[in-house]
Amino acid sequence: MKSKLKASIFCIAASLVIMAFTIKKTNVPTIYLIGLVDPKTIFLLYFWGNFFTCILIFSYSFSYATSDNRKTLKWFGLGKLLLTIAWVLIILRNSIDDFISINVANSMIFCACCYETIAMLSLLKVHAKKRYRLQIAITIVAIFVFNLGTFLGSTMNTRVLIVAIGVFAIYLPATIHYFTEKGQNFFRAFYVFCYIGFEILIVMRAIYRYMHPKNQFFSHDILDSFYSIGLFLLTLVGIVGFLLLVKEKQDQKIQKLLEDKNQFFSIISHDLRGPLGSAVSLSELLFEDIDKYDKEEIREISEMLCQSNKNSYKLLENLLEWSRVQTGMIVFSPQKIVLNTLIEENIDLNKSAALNKNITLFFESADLIEAEADKNMIDTILRNLLSNAIKFTDRNGKIEVRLSKTDQKVAISVTDNGIGIPDDIKEKLFKINRKVIQKGTQNEVGSGLGLLLCTEFINIHNGKIWVESQHDKGSCFKFTLPLEQIY
């Protein structure tokens, strides 16, 4: 890594030395050389840069990207594709209809910026649909204002100012979110500063255009040349930075999958071997010495064997379900569902298990609440939480399920008056790399995979799960879901 860094620094330094030597030999001021750059040449560079970026992004998307990153790359690629078409229309100005080269082209630029910022936001740890909506809203306003100004006969300089302000406004929220996100590393910080530089350049040009109005789109002004070259270089850095951020996110997911895989095999070798070994031993006992036991003893051994097989089946079912989530085999299919009905169905399914311990199940909700959610996933979450509550509640206990709505979230809680959870176990409940061993009130055993599965499904819904508990005073598992999902 250090050798590559040194080589890069050497190449940059060598390039600067050669450039300085060339300028010295020509006896021409540097600023004048930059001023000689033809604006149309810069636009051609924009076109080819965006064109090859589209090819690179879509090729990477189809070849190497994961299903999560593919959507992000698609947004970014569509943005660059729109930008490529827009540059073509702008270069053809005076050769094609003004409506296409002005209104359509600049509307495409706004849409391209919107797609790019949405792709940027999708790489952040915290997703929120309102952020995407804000980007779309700003884009619509910018397009409306620009086209209104054009139809009202605004000057070329005014239109350039509107575009500059519009692009600045679209990129500003995404830049702020990146800048304020926790857990920054050097590379991510460098990426953010590139976009800050991009925003500063746009503001400088808007101020300059306001103070020195021009009636030409392609200007040979020195500051405009500085702006064009700087914007082009920052755009290139931004493209490379975005792809590296995508790869960083993909590498982190791969690393997590490898760690989870090791834990997965550890669970199989330890937890699954126990109940299967018990089942084998009990089966051998019945097979070899069945004549020695009376009917009651056979019934007792059969009951133990049945329970052992049930534990093995439940563990295996959770393992397979969890592995399907990790490998992306489970498709997230949100739809409008009535949560009250779903909770009542799961309470009915668990009534027999509760009756065996004479536990009373309550359900409380003031309103009929609908949410966009995956029915199968929410079913699994409720089933696991109710099963755990019954397992860790004493005979003649009670379990209460509550459903409520606050702001843009729905909250569901499962509360019991059972044995509770010690503080040292609470921290481990939702992590696969922590072993949790706690038997139920009738020595029921579990692997803790049910809660891990709940955590995975709630994360897919962009929700949150936590537990409030005191030892010997019961537990309350709560989770929240947004009323609307991000597609």
WOBEL-V622649 format. One record per residue. RES is the residue in one letter. OMEGA is omega as a letter, one per 40 degrees, with the letter a starting at -180 (999 if undefined). D_CENTER is the distance of its C-alpha to the mean C-alpha in Angstrom with 2 decimals. Layout:
BEGIN
<<RES & OMEGA & D_CENTER> <RES & OMEGA & D_CENTER>>
END
This chain:
BEGIN
<<M & a & 29.07> <K & a & 31.85> <S & i & 34.06> <K & i & 31.43> <L & i & 30.93> <K & i & 34.71> <A & i & 35.10> <S & i & 32.62> <I & i & 34.46> <F & a & 37.75> <C & i & 36.78> <I & a & 35.67> <A & i & 38.88> <A & i & 41.00> <S & i & 39.59> <L & i & 40.36> <V & a & 43.86> <I & i & 44.58> <M & a & 43.41> <A & i & 45.58> <F & a & 48.52> <T & a & 48.25> <I & a & 48.19> <K & a & 51.15> <K & a & 53.16> <T & a & 52.63> <N & a & 53.81> <V & i & 51.35> <P & a & 49.24> <T & a & 45.52> <I & i & 44.63> <Y & i & 47.00> <L & i & 45.42> <I & i & 42.01> <G & i & 43.74> <L & a & 45.16> <V & a & 41.78> <D & a & 41.85> <P & i & 38.94> <K & i & 38.93> <T & i & 38.41> <I & i & 35.24> <F & i & 34.02> <L & i & 34.90> <L & i & 32.88> <Y & a & 29.89> <F & a & 30.49> <W & i & 30.80> <G & i & 27.91> <N & i & 25.54> <F & i & 27.22> <F & i & 26.74> <T & i & 23.14> <C & i & 22.52> <I & a & 24.30> <L & a & 22.43> <I & a & 18.89> <F & i & 19.81> <S & i & 21.75> <Y & a & 18.96> <S & a & 16.58> <F & a & 19.30> <S & a & 20.54> <Y & a & 18.08> <A & i & 14.42> <T & a & 12.46> <S & i & 11.47> <D & a & 7.70> <N & a & 9.04> <R & i & 11.85> <K & i & 10.46> <T & i & 9.44> <L & i & 12.91> <K & i & 14.54> <W & a & 13.79> <F & i & 15.05> <G & i & 17.90> <L & i & 18.98> <G & a & 19.20> <K & i & 21.41> <L & i & 23.40> <L & i & 24.22> <L & i & 25.16> <T & i & 27.41> <I & a & 29.21> <A & i & 29.60> <W & i & 31.26> <V & a & 33.63> <L & i & 34.65> <I & i & 35.20> <I & a & 37.30> <L & i & 39.37> <R & a & 40.23> <N & i & 43.96> <S & i & 43.98> <I & a & 42.01> <D & a & 41.92> <D & a & 40.76> <F & a & 38.52> <I & a & 36.45> <S & a & 36.55> <I & a & 35.87> <N & a & 34.14> <V & a & 32.11> <A & a & 31.26> <N & i & 30.05> <S & i & 28.08> <M & i & 26.30> <I & i & 25.63> <F & i & 24.01> <C & i & 21.83> <A & i & 20.93> <C & i & 19.90> <C & i & 17.75> <Y & a & 15.90> <E & a & 15.55> <T & i & 14.25> <I & i & 11.58> <A & i & 10.52> <M & a & 10.84> <L & a & 8.81> <S & i & 5.70> <L & i & 6.29> <L & a & 6.71> <K & a & 6.11> <V & i & 6.85> <H & i & 5.83> <A & a & 9.25> <K & a & 11.07> <K & i & 14.07> <R & i & 12.79> <Y & i & 12.61> <R & i & 15.91> <L & i & 17.42> <Q & a & 16.91> <I & a & 18.50> <A & i & 21.22> <I & a & 22.17> <T & i & 22.39> <I & i & 24.63> <V & a & 26.82> <A & i & 27.21> <I & a & 28.23> <F & a & 30.60> <V & a & 32.23> <F & a & 32.75> <N & i & 34.31> <L & i & 36.36> <G & i & 37.68> <T & a & 38.57> <F & i & 40.44> <L & i & 42.26> <G & i & 43.53> <S & a & 41.74> <T & i & 42.70> <M & a & 40.81> <N & i & 40.14> <T & i & 38.69> <R & i & 36.32> <V & i & 35.14> <L & i & 34.57> <I & i & 32.54> <V & a & 30.29> <A & a & 29.89> <I & i & 29.06> <G & i & 26.66> <V & i & 24.67> <F & a & 24.75> <A & a & 23.48> <I & a & 20.53> <Y & a & 19.37> <L & a & 20.29> <P & a & 17.41> <A & i & 14.76> <T & i & 17.20> <I & a & 17.75> <H & i & 14.14> <Y & a & 13.97> <F & a & 17.42> <T & a & 16.91> <E & i & 13.75> <K & i & 14.99> <G & i & 15.32> <Q & i & 16.43> <N & a & 18.17> <F & a & 20.94> <F & a & 19.20> <R & i & 16.32> <A & i & 19.17> <F & i & 21.24> <Y & i & 18.64> <V & a & 18.51> <F & i & 22.32> <C & i & 22.59> <Y & i & 20.98> <I & i & 23.19> <G & i & 26.09> <F & i & 25.09> <E & a & 25.23> <I & i & 28.52> <L & a & 30.06> <I & i & 29.37> <V & i & 30.95> <M & a & 33.90> <R & i & 34.59> <A & i & 34.40> <I & a & 36.87> <Y & i & 39.10> <R & i & 39.18> <Y & a & 40.07> <M & i & 42.86> <H & a & 44.10> <P & i & 43.73> <K & i & 44.04> <N & i & 44.77> <Q & i & 43.44> <F & i & 39.89> <F & a & 40.58> <S & i & 42.01> <H & i & 43.73> <D & a & 43.31> <I & a & 42.52> <L & i & 39.69> <D & i & 38.10> <S & i & 38.38> <F & a & 36.78> <Y & a & 33.94> <S & a & 33.48> <I & i & 33.60> <G & i & 31.29> <L & i & 28.73> <F & a & 28.99> <L & i & 28.54> <L & i & 25.57> <T & i & 23.95> <L & i & 24.59> <V & i & 23.17> <G & i & 20.02> <I & i & 19.62> <V & i & 20.26> <G & i & 18.00> <F & a & 15.02> <L & i & 15.80> <L & i & 16.27> <L & i & 12.90> <V & a & 11.39> <K & i & 13.97> <E & i & 13.33> <K & i & 9.74> <Q & i & 11.43> <D & i & 14.34> <Q & i & 12.65> <K & i & 11.32> <I & i & 14.88> <Q & i & 16.48> <K & i & 14.85> <L & i & 16.01> <L & i & 19.41> <E & i & 19.75> <D & i & 18.85> <K & i & 21.29> <N & i & 24.03> <Q & i & 23.53> <F & i & 23.51> <F & i & 26.89> <S & i & 28.14> <I & i & 27.59> <I & a & 29.32> <S & a & 32.22> <H & a & 32.78> <D & a & 31.84> <L & a & 32.66> <R & a & 35.88> <G & a & 37.25> <P & i & 37.44> <L & i & 38.36> <G & i & 41.12> <S & i & 42.41> <A & i & 42.52> <V & a & 44.45> <S & i & 46.89> <L & i & 47.58> <S & i & 48.06> <E & a & 50.54> <L & i & 52.31> <L & a & 52.89> <F & a & 53.84> <E & a & 56.37> <D & a & 57.94> <I & a & 57.44> <D & a & 61.22> <K & a & 61.40> <Y & i & 59.13> <D & a & 60.10> <K & a & 58.08> <E & i & 56.43> <E & i & 55.33> <I & i & 53.95> <R & a & 52.01> <E & i & 50.57> <I & i & 49.54> <S & i & 48.07> <E & i & 46.03> <M & i & 44.68> <L & i & 43.95> <C & a & 42.16> <Q & i & 40.00> <S & i & 39.17> <N & i & 38.18> <K & i & 36.00> <N & i & 34.17> <S & a & 33.73> <Y & a & 32.47> <K & i & 29.95> <L & a & 28.65> <L & i & 28.50> <E & i & 26.76> <N & i & 24.00> <L & a & 23.78> <L & i & 23.50> <E & a & 20.92> <W & i & 18.76> <S & i & 19.27> <R & i & 18.32> <V & a & 14.88> <Q & a & 14.47> <T & i & 15.80> <G & a & 13.79> <M & i & 17.14> <I & a & 16.22> <V & i & 15.08> <F & a & 13.23> <S & a & 15.99> <P & i & 15.87> <Q & i & 19.27> <K & i & 21.50> <I & i & 23.02> <V & a & 25.60> <L & i & 24.46> <N & a & 28.11> <T & a & 29.26> <L & i & 26.59> <I & i & 27.55> <E & i & 31.23> <E & a & 30.89> <N & i & 29.34> <I & i & 32.05> <D & a & 34.68> <L & a & 33.35> <N & a & 33.65> <K & a & 37.01> <S & i & 39.14> <A & i & 37.46> <A & i & 37.88> <L & i & 41.52> <N & i & 42.35> <K & i & 41.81> <N & i & 43.08> <I & i & 39.79> <T & i & 39.29> <L & i & 35.98> <F & i & 35.34> <F & a & 32.81> <E & i & 32.65> <S & a & 31.01> <A & a & 32.59> <D & i & 30.83> <L & a & 29.59> <I & i & 25.79> <E & i & 23.58> <A & i & 19.79> <E & a & 17.33> <A & i & 16.40> <D & a & 16.90> <K & a & 20.52> <N & a & 20.77> <M & i & 17.89> <I & i & 19.35> <D & a & 22.74> <T & i & 21.82> <I & a & 20.51> <L & a & 23.73> <R & a & 25.94> <N & a & 24.88> <L & i & 25.18> <L & i & 28.55> <S & i & 29.79> <N & a & 29.08> <A & i & 30.76> <I & a & 33.80> <K & a & 33.95> <F & i & 34.16> <T & i & 36.41> <D & i & 40.21> <R & i & 42.66> <N & i & 43.42> <G & i & 40.13> <K & i & 37.77> <I & a & 34.08> <E & i & 32.62> <V & i & 29.48> <R & i & 28.49> <L & a & 26.30> <S & a & 25.76> <K & i & 23.86> <T & a & 23.09> <D & i & 21.73> <Q & a & 18.68> <K & i & 18.06> <V & a & 20.05> <A & i & 21.21> <I & i & 22.84> <S & i & 24.99> <V & a & 27.23> <T & i & 30.12> <D & i & 33.00> <N & a & 36.13> <G & a & 36.08> <I & i & 36.36> <G & a & 33.24> <I & i & 31.05> <P & a & 32.28> <D & a & 30.26> <D & i & 29.98> <I & a & 28.33> <K & a & 25.88> <E & a & 23.85> <K & a & 23.58> <L & a & 22.72> <F & a & 18.94> <K & a & 19.02> <I & a & 20.07> <N & i & 21.98> <R & a & 24.25> <K & i & 27.14> <V & i & 28.08> <I & i & 31.62> <Q & a & 32.99> <K & i & 35.38> <G & a & 35.83> <T & i & 38.97> <Q & i & 40.70> <N & i & 39.42> <E & a & 36.48> <V & i & 34.19> <G & a & 30.48> <S & a & 27.95> <G & a & 25.12> <L & i & 22.85> <G & i & 22.77> <L & i & 20.90> <L & i & 18.42> <L & i & 17.89> <C & a & 17.53> <T & i & 14.89> <E & a & 12.79> <F & i & 13.38> <I & i & 12.74> <N & i & 9.28> <I & i & 8.62> <H & a & 10.27> <N & i & 8.34> <G & a & 11.82> <K & i & 13.88> <I & i & 16.91> <W & a & 19.89> <V & i & 23.62> <E & a & 26.75> <S & i & 29.85> <Q & a & 33.26> <H & a & 35.36> <D & i & 37.94> <K & i & 36.71> <G & a & 33.96> <S & i & 30.15> <C & i & 27.67> <F & a & 24.20> <K & i & 21.96> <F & i & 18.56> <T & i & 17.01> <L & i & 15.16> <P & a & 14.39> <L & i & 17.20> <E & a & 15.15> <Q & i & 11.92> <I & i & 9.54> <Y & 999 & 10.77>>
END
